Amino acid sequence: MTTGHITIMFEYNGTRTLVIMRNGFAHITQPTTLLKRLSLFAVVGFAVFAQAKQTHQKTMPSQEVIKLCHSIESTVGDNVEAVTSRFGVPDRSSQKQDVSPHDESYINQRVQLHYKDGVVSIYQVPNADKSFLEFAIFTPAFQIDATSNLIGISKKRLQEELGAPDKSNKDKVIYYCSIESYDLLAFTITDQHVSSIILSNHID
């Protein structure tokens, strides 16, 4: 497998951030707060994972991983109304326009709902009257039933529960949700235990 690194400059909430990709993992230099780092990881996930696409052969996810991905998606919802119904009014929200790479007449919207200890991002496609769950970040203080038994467990136990990951290093464990797509689950590891969970869906 070919390894190397790529560098991405990304702007988040007015702050420019350097993201360095080494061997399929993102190393984020700024910002320093946990939620900002996790949000950046989720938002740049598929730009950053372009290298992983080229150099890593995916494996068939376990039934446990497939069920977990589906459970998170169905619980969180795929539109702003569903998210606010489930989690309440966010502490703040942000919107950003995104021109479709396939048709420049499609002006889409990325809506991020920021809660005190979690973030949910909804990708809206007004021309098609559709919206999608782009990513959701869960922490000990912001989670759902599907994640409650996983946050806090050891890295070893996580892999016993979900099977061998597609990628793993000292601070992240990553599973693809299916063999057909690049939707993924990323588990942040702190002191050998799961400290947060990110579901990140590939919006193409």
BARODO-663046 format. One record per residue (C-alpha): x, y, z. Coordinates in pm, 1 decimal. Layout:
<nodes>
+----------+----------+----------+
!       c1 !       c2 !       c3 !
+----------+----------+----------+
!        X !        Y !        Z !
...
+----------+----------+----------+
</nodes>
This chain:
<nodes>
+----------+----------+----------+
!       c1 !       c2 !       c3 !
+----------+----------+----------+
!      0.0 !      0.0 !      0.0 !
!    131.0 !    344.7 !    -93.0 !
!    159.8 !    589.8 !    194.2 !
!    239.5 !    957.9 !    212.9 !
!     79.1 !   1283.3 !    313.5 !
!   -137.0 !   1561.0 !    173.2 !
!   -208.0 !   1904.1 !    318.5 !
!   -543.9 !   2084.6 !    316.1 !
!   -614.5 !   2441.2 !    428.0 !
!   -969.7 !   2455.7 !    563.8 !
!  -1169.9 !   2749.4 !    697.5 !
!  -1406.2 !   2685.8 !    990.6 !
!  -1607.5 !   2965.3 !   1154.5 !
!  -1365.6 !   3222.2 !   1013.5 !
!  -1056.4 !   3040.4 !   1140.1 !
!   -812.3 !   2895.5 !    889.5 !
!   -694.9 !   2552.5 !    986.6 !
!   -416.4 !   2335.6 !    851.8 !
!   -513.2 !   1970.2 !    809.7 !
!   -231.9 !   1728.1 !    731.5 !
!   -322.1 !   1380.8 !    606.0 !
!    -72.1 !   1108.4 !    690.5 !
!   -134.0 !    743.9 !    606.3 !
!   -508.5 !    789.1 !    589.9 !
!   -553.5 !    995.8 !    907.6 !
!   -619.3 !   1366.1 !    958.2 !
!   -389.2 !   1561.1 !   1189.0 !
!   -560.3 !   1891.4 !   1274.6 !
!   -340.2 !   2175.5 !   1397.4 !
!   -616.6 !   2422.4 !   1496.4 !
!   -864.6 !   2485.1 !   1657.2 !
!   -798.4 !   2326.2 !   1994.0 !
!  -1144.8 !   2271.6 !   2142.9 !
!  -1278.7 !   1917.5 !   2118.0 !
!  -1601.7 !   1991.8 !   1930.4 !
!  -1427.0 !   2215.9 !   1678.0 !
!  -1168.0 !   1946.1 !   1613.9 !
!  -1437.2 !   1679.8 !   1577.3 !
!  -1645.8 !   1901.6 !   1349.2 !
!  -1344.6 !   1961.6 !   1128.9 !
!  -1274.3 !   1590.3 !   1118.7 !
!  -1630.5 !   1525.3 !   1003.9 !
!  -1652.0 !   1813.2 !    754.6 !
!  -1319.2 !   1747.5 !    583.5 !
!  -1354.3 !   1373.6 !    618.1 !
!  -1408.8 !   1296.3 !    253.0 !
!  -1158.2 !   1543.7 !    117.1 !
!   -909.9 !   1393.9 !    355.8 !
!  -1020.7 !   1038.5 !    288.9 !
!   -954.2 !   1081.8 !    -83.8 !
!   -613.4 !    938.7 !    -11.2 !
!   -762.3 !    649.3 !    179.6 !
!   -994.6 !    573.8 !   -113.6 !
!   -695.2 !    537.1 !   -341.3 !
!   -474.8 !    334.3 !   -111.2 !
!   -704.0 !    122.8 !    106.5 !
!   -918.1 !   -176.5 !     15.3 !
!  -1239.1 !   -172.3 !    218.5 !
!  -1364.9 !   -482.0 !    395.3 !
!  -1725.1 !   -592.6 !    439.2 !
!  -1853.6 !   -433.9 !    762.6 !
!  -1994.5 !   -656.1 !   1034.6 !
!  -2369.8 !   -672.2 !   1091.3 !
!  -2311.3 !   -482.4 !   1415.7 !
!  -2152.8 !   -190.3 !   1227.8 !
!  -2429.0 !   -187.2 !    964.8 !
!  -2699.5 !   -189.0 !   1232.5 !
!  -2526.2 !     88.0 !   1428.5 !
!  -2499.8 !    314.9 !   1122.4 !
!  -2867.0 !    260.5 !   1036.7 !
!  -2977.0 !    308.9 !   1397.5 !
!  -2794.2 !    641.1 !   1428.3 !
!  -2933.5 !    769.5 !   1097.8 !
!  -3291.8 !    670.2 !   1174.1 !
!  -3278.9 !    816.1 !   1525.8 !
!  -3114.7 !   1149.1 !   1437.2 !
!  -3316.7 !   1207.0 !   1119.4 !
!  -3231.6 !   1361.2 !    783.4 !
!  -3378.7 !   1710.5 !    817.9 !
!  -3359.8 !   2005.5 !   1055.5 !
!  -3711.4 !   1951.0 !   1191.0 !
!  -3637.3 !   1590.1 !   1285.7 !
!  -3312.7 !   1686.5 !   1459.3 !
!  -3466.2 !   1968.5 !   1663.5 !
!  -3759.0 !   1744.3 !   1753.7 !
!  -3513.4 !   1485.0 !   1886.4 !
!  -3255.1 !   1710.2 !   2053.6 !
!  -3435.8 !   2040.5 !   2104.1 !
!  -3344.7 !   2388.7 !   1985.7 !
!  -2967.8 !   2412.0 !   1923.6 !
!  -2747.6 !   2658.8 !   2109.6 !
!  -2663.0 !   2805.1 !   1770.2 !
!  -2683.6 !   2713.5 !   1404.2 !
!  -2488.6 !   2804.1 !   1092.1 !
!  -2565.9 !   2782.0 !    721.0 !
!  -2338.5 !   2778.3 !    420.6 !
!  -2420.7 !   2756.1 !     51.2 !
!  -2262.0 !   2481.7 !   -155.1 !
!  -2276.1 !   2474.8 !   -535.7 !
!  -2333.5 !   2124.3 !   -668.6 !
!  -2026.9 !   1990.2 !   -854.9 !
!  -2266.3 !   1814.3 !  -1095.0 !
!  -2495.6 !   2107.5 !  -1179.7 !
!  -2404.2 !   2468.9 !  -1099.2 !
!  -2772.5 !   2565.1 !  -1098.8 !
!  -2815.7 !   2356.3 !   -782.0 !
!  -2736.8 !   2578.7 !   -484.2 !
!  -2741.1 !   2349.2 !   -184.0 !
!  -2724.8 !   2435.6 !    185.6 !
!  -2517.5 !   2287.4 !    465.4 !
!  -2695.2 !   2353.5 !    797.4 !
!  -2500.2 !   2280.2 !   1114.9 !
!  -2686.3 !   2259.1 !   1445.9 !
!  -2449.7 !   2317.8 !   1735.4 !
!  -2543.1 !   2188.2 !   2077.9 !
!  -2334.8 !   2233.9 !   2391.5 !
!  -2168.9 !   1894.6 !   2359.5 !
!  -2255.6 !   1777.1 !   2009.0 !
!  -2306.8 !   1878.6 !   1646.9 !
!  -2545.9 !   1762.0 !   1374.2 !
!  -2503.8 !   1869.5 !   1010.8 !
!  -2786.4 !   1848.9 !    756.7 !
!  -2719.6 !   1883.5 !    383.2 !
!  -3016.9 !   2034.3 !    198.6 !
!  -3080.5 !   2004.0 !   -177.5 !
!  -3369.6 !   2247.5 !   -241.7 !
!  -3395.7 !   2176.5 !   -616.5 !
!  -3467.8 !   1810.8 !   -542.6 !
!  -3667.1 !   1885.0 !   -225.7 !
!  -3436.6 !   1653.3 !    -31.7 !
!  -3208.8 !   1671.2 !    269.2 !
!  -2956.5 !   1429.9 !    415.7 !
!  -2777.0 !   1369.0 !    742.4 !
!  -2419.6 !   1473.4 !    664.0 !
!  -2265.6 !   1402.4 !   1002.6 !
!  -2342.2 !   1375.8 !   1372.0 !
!  -2098.5 !   1398.5 !   1662.1 !
!  -2179.3 !   1224.2 !   1989.8 !
!  -2003.1 !   1279.5 !   2323.4 !
!  -2074.7 !   1157.3 !   2678.9 !
!  -2315.6 !   1449.6 !   2729.0 !
!  -2475.9 !   1431.3 !   2382.5 !
!  -2578.2 !   1087.1 !   2267.7 !
!  -2860.3 !    850.2 !   2179.1 !
!  -2945.8 !    495.0 !   2284.0 !
!  -2741.2 !    348.2 !   1998.0 !
!  -2421.8 !    518.9 !   2119.7 !
!  -2474.3 !    504.6 !   2496.4 !
!  -2320.5 !    158.2 !   2536.2 !
!  -2012.9 !    245.7 !   2329.2 !
!  -1889.9 !    580.3 !   2460.9 !
!  -1655.7 !    506.4 !   2749.0 !
!  -1570.2 !    147.1 !   2661.1 !
!  -1213.2 !     41.8 !   2588.8 !
!  -1065.8 !     36.6 !   2239.7 !
!  -1016.0 !   -337.7 !   2275.7 !
!  -1378.4 !   -394.3 !   2377.3 !
!  -1499.1 !   -176.8 !   2088.4 !
!  -1323.5 !   -399.1 !   1837.7 !
!  -1459.2 !   -708.2 !   2009.9 !
!  -1810.6 !   -563.4 !   1973.2 !
!  -1783.8 !   -435.8 !   1613.2 !
!  -1508.9 !   -647.3 !   1460.2 !
!  -1181.8 !   -548.9 !   1296.3 !
!  -1181.9 !   -181.1 !   1183.7 !
!  -1094.2 !    -51.8 !    838.8 !
!   -840.2 !    183.5 !    993.1 !
!   -702.9 !    228.2 !   1341.8 !
!   -435.2 !    431.4 !   1515.6 !
!   -377.2 !    542.3 !   1872.6 !
!   -652.1 !    805.8 !   1872.7 !
!   -907.5 !    690.6 !   1612.2 !
!  -1085.2 !    372.7 !   1503.8 !
!  -1273.9 !    385.0 !   1173.3 !
!  -1537.4 !    157.6 !   1020.8 !
!  -1707.3 !    199.9 !    684.5 !
!  -2084.9 !    157.2 !    705.1 !
!  -2106.7 !    -39.9 !    381.0 !
!  -1889.0 !   -185.8 !    110.6 !
!  -2061.5 !     28.1 !   -155.9 !
!  -2016.6 !    376.2 !     -6.6 !
!  -1773.2 !    583.0 !    197.0 !
!  -2014.5 !    656.0 !    482.1 !
!  -1821.8 !    587.6 !    798.7 !
!  -1816.8 !    564.6 !   1176.7 !
!  -1516.6 !    718.4 !   1349.2 !
!  -1447.4 !    655.5 !   1716.5 !
!  -1216.2 !    901.0 !   1890.5 !
!   -993.5 !    725.3 !   2142.9 !
!   -867.5 !    897.6 !   2458.3 !
!   -660.9 !    701.1 !   2711.5 !
!   -751.2 !    378.8 !   2528.1 !
!  -1126.1 !    442.8 !   2565.8 !
!  -1395.6 !    576.1 !   2329.8 !
!  -1449.2 !    946.8 !   2402.3 !
!  -1669.8 !   1042.1 !   2104.3 !
!  -1840.8 !    892.5 !   1800.2 !
!  -1881.4 !   1050.5 !   1456.1 !
!  -2116.6 !    924.2 !   1187.1 !
!  -2008.6 !   1089.0 !    860.8 !
!  -2204.3 !   1031.4 !    539.8 !
!  -2058.4 !   1082.7 !    194.3 !
!  -2262.1 !   1351.5 !     16.8 !
!  -2184.5 !   1327.3 !   -354.9 !
+----------+----------+----------+
</nodes>
